[in-house]
Amino acid sequence: MVIGNPQKDLFEQPRHAENADVRWLENLLAGTADWFTSRVVLISLGRTPTDDNRRWVRELASTSEWIISGQKGYKHIKHATAEEIEHAANWLESQAKKMSDRAGGIRRNAHKIFG
C-alpha cells in the first residue's frame, strides 16, 4: 500500500545548489573584463529587464564577495582595478554606517516612547 502521492516528485520545482544563481553571475562576470548592467545580464538570460528582475540581479550581486557594483553596473573583482575595488568597498562601508546610524536613532526614539 502506498500512502500519499507516489508521483509527488514529478510536480516539485527542480532544486539546485544553494547560491547557484550567485555562482552563475560570478562566472558570467568572470568571463569578461567589461562592466555588465543588470539589463545586459537579464537579456543574456532571455529575461525581460523589469524592475523585479533587476532587483533579483542586484540581490545576487549583493550576496557575492566577488562582484563589485557601481554606476556602470557589475564587475568581477578579478577584472577590476584597485581603485574600482576601493571605491566599491568604501561605498558599502558608507552605506553600512548610514544604516547603523539610522538603526541607533530608531532605538533611541523608541526608548523615549517606551522607556
DAMO-V718410 format. One line per field, one symbol per residue. ss: DSSP state (~ for helix, > for strand, _ for the rest). phi: phi as a letter, one per 20 degrees, with the letter a starting at -180 (. if undefined). burial: # if it has 16 or more other ideal C-beta (glycine too) atoms within 10 Angstrom, else .. A space follows every 10 residues. Layout:
ss=???
phi=???
burial=???
This chain:
ss=_______~~~ ~________~ ~~~~~~~~~~ _____>_~~~ ~~~~~_____ ~~~~~~~~~~ ~~~___>>>> __>>>>~~~_ _~~~~~~~~~ ~~~~~~~~~~ ~~~~~~~~~~ ~~~~_
phi=.ddnefegff dfffdcggmf fffffgfgff ebeefdffff gfffemdfff gffffffgfg ffeeedddca gepcbfffde egffffffff fffffffgff ffgfffffff ffedn
burial=.......... .......... .#..##.##. ....##.#.# ##......#. ..##.##..# #..#.####. ..#####..# ...#...#.. .......... .......... .....
